[in-house]
């Protein structure tokens, strides 16, 4: 099983990504929540271009060192009996559930750190600078942030001893949930209320993209809504309402975030005082 996952996980994840992306894009087109501000074609080219650059960076890192992938790290740990879950005699399904929960909490903590640590915020603001939020915002992360995120997953996966299957499932779920909760879709209120008892919904995550600091410093979850409720970082609705709220960052309410070069260079620019994510 480990060998099969290691050989085909990339193709499977790409296929799932493409299916979910197309499904979310179709739903956005048919039942949009908000009217988008920026030209869609330009935003999409920039956001997808940033994602492609991040993928290229990970490939180059993999050529330079050992394979930089959380699944590869999980397979290595399993073969060498490294990590907590590789040294306990629990049923496999319990190990998978524990690993999924632990990884989801780790990503929540990473997201929190990206808002609290100035260096990480410089990178993460590329994601928040998008003045609209739709399925492509889910892949608009600076390449350096993506690389650091992968290294963080490896740091968690190895000592945890997460089963390779759990890591594979988590990567698939994380990508799918990120596209779902960034989608510009209008869910019925009753469905949103029910789903967000467990999952992060588009309306819940949209609050996180508000220009109001106390709102974008909340709702850090990508998959489960549990962590924000548990750690009291949950904000149910934006102050101005879902249709009246302003998306993005106050200093960058212009066409600049739709430009590919500007977005990639943003972390290295001199920071405007109002762009610093003070708490």
N, C-alpha and C positions, 0 to 999 in steps of 0.2 A: 504493500500500500504506500509506504513512504517513497519508494522508488517511482511509483506511478505518479504520485503527487508532484515529486520533484521534476519529472520529465514533462508533464502536461499542464501544470498549474497555470502557467502564463497564458496558454491558449484558452483554457477554460475561463479564467478571469476576464480575458479580453472579450470573449463571446458574451459572458454575462453583462459586462460593462456596456457593450454595444446594444444589447437588447434593452437594458434598463434605460440607457440614455435615450434611445429612440422612443421608448414608451413615454418617458417623462416629457420629451420634446413635443410629442403628439398631444399629450394631455394639456400642456401649457398653451398650445395653439388653439385647442378646442374650448378649454375652460380656464382662461387666464385669471389670476387673482388681481394683478395690478397692471396698469398701462406702463410699458417700459419707456424710459427717458431717452437712452442713447440708441443710435442705429444698431439694430440687432446684428447685422452682418459684420460690422466692424468689431463689436464686442466679442462675438463668437470667435472670430479669427484670432483676436488677441488672447482670449482666455484659453482656447484650445492650443494656441501656439506656446503659451507659458507651460501648459501641461506637457506638451511634446518635448520642450526643452528640459523639463525636469526628468522625464523618462530617459532622455539621452544622457543626462548627467549620471543617473543611476547606472546606466550601461557602462559608461566610462569608468566609474568607480569599481564596477565589478571586474573590468578588465585589469585594473591596476592592482587590486588586492583580491581577497577571497570573495566569492559570490556575495554581494551585498543584498541579501534578501532574508526576510524574517523566516520564510518557510525553509530555506537552506539551513539557517541557524537551528531551527527546530529539529530538522533531520539529523544534523550533526550531534546535537545534544542527546537525541534519542539513541543514536548508535553508540555513544560513549557513556550512556547512563549519567548524564549531567543534569542537575536541576531537581527541584523538589518532587514534581509529579512523576519523574522517571524513577524515583526511588521509594514510591509508596505503592501498596498493592490494592489500590482502589479500582473499581470497575472502570472500563475505558470511557463509558458515557459520563461518569461523574468527573473524570479528568477533563473531558472536553468542555463540560458546562463550567467548571471552575476556571479553566483557561479562557473561555469566552468572556466571562465576567471580569476576570483580572485584566485582560487586554483592553476591554472597553473602559474600565476605570483608568488604566494607564493612558489611554488616548484622551480621556476627559482631563486628566491631570496635566498632560502635555499642552492641551489647548488652554487651560488655565494659566500655565507658565508662559505661554506665548503672549498673554495679555499683561502679565505682571513683571516679567523680566525685560528691561529696555532693549537689549540686544535681540531677543526673540521677537519682540513687538515690531522692530524695524522690518523684519522679514514678513511677519504675519499681516502687517497693514496692507500688503499687496492684495491679499484676499479681501480685506474690508474696504479697500478703495473703490471697488466696483460700485457704481451708483445704482445699478439694477441688481436684482438677485433672481437668477433662474438656474436651470440645470448646469449651464457652463460655469457658473460661479463655484460649483462643487469641485472643479478641477483647477481653479485659478489660485494656485499656491506657488510661491516663489521656489525655483528649483533647489536653492540651498535649504529652504525649510523642509522640502520633501526629503532631501538627503538626510537631514538631521532627524526627521521623523522615523525614517527607516532604521537609523542607528539606534534610536530610542526603543523601537520595537525589539530589536535584537538584544538590547540590554535587558529587557523584560523577559523575553522568550527563553533565553538560555538558563538563568537561575531558576525560573519558574518550572522549566522542563515541560513547556507546553507541547502537547502532541502535535505533530505536523498537520494532521487532519483538522485540528482545532484552529491552527494558525491560518490554514487555507480557507476554512469557513469564515473566520473573522475578517480576512482581507476582502472576501466576496461581499459579506454583509456590510462592512464599513463603506465600501464603494457604493453599493446599492442604496444604503440609507442616506449617505451624503447627497447623492443625486436626488433622492426623494425629498429630503427636507430642505434642499435649496430650490426645488422646483417652484415655478411661478404658477401654482395650481390653486384653484378655488375648491377646497374640500367643504362639504356641508358641515355646519357648526357641530351637529350631533356626532358626526364621524370623527372630526378633529378632537372633540372632548374625550371620546372613547379611546382613540388611538394614543393620545398623549399621556394616558395613564401608564403606558408602557414605553412607547416609542416617541422620539422627537419628530414632531410634525412640521410641515412647512410654516404654518402660522407661528408655532413656538420658536423655530429657529430664526424666522425673519426678524423677531425682536432683537436677536443678537447682532443684526446688521444695521441697527438704528444708529443715527449720528449722535444720539444722546448717550453720554458715556456710561451712566449707570445701567442703561439697557444693553449696550454692547459688552458690558462687563457682567453679563449673566447668560444663562442658557448655553452652557459650553458643550453640552452633549451632542454627539453625532448619531448614536444609536439609541441607547436607553435614556429615558427621562429621569430614571431613578436617581442618578448622581446629583443632578441639580436640586432635586427636592431634598435629598439627604444632607447636602452641604449648604443648603439655603442660598443657592445662587439662581433660583428659579424666578422668572418674571413671566406671568401668564399672558399679558397683553401690552403692547406699546402705548405710551401715554397719548399719542396722537391718533391711535387706531391703525389697523392694518393698511387701510387705504390712504390715510393722511400722513403716515410716518415718512421721514426722509431716510433714504438708504445711503450708506457710504460713510465717508469721513468729512467733517466740516471743511478742512483746508483744501480738499480736492473735489469740490463740487463744480467740475468743469469737464471738458472732453478728454483731458489728459489721461485718466485711467483707462480709456479705450485704446490707448496707443501701446503697442507691444514693447518698444524700446523704453518708453517712460516707465512702464510698469516694472520691467526687469531692473531698472536702475534706481527705483524708488528707495530701497533700503540704504543705498549708499549716498543719497542726497543729504544735505544739511537739513535736519529736522526742524520744522516749524514748531514753536512752543505749543500751539493748539493741537498738533498731531501726536504729541507725546501722551501715552496712555496713563496719565497719573490717576491714582485712586484716592 
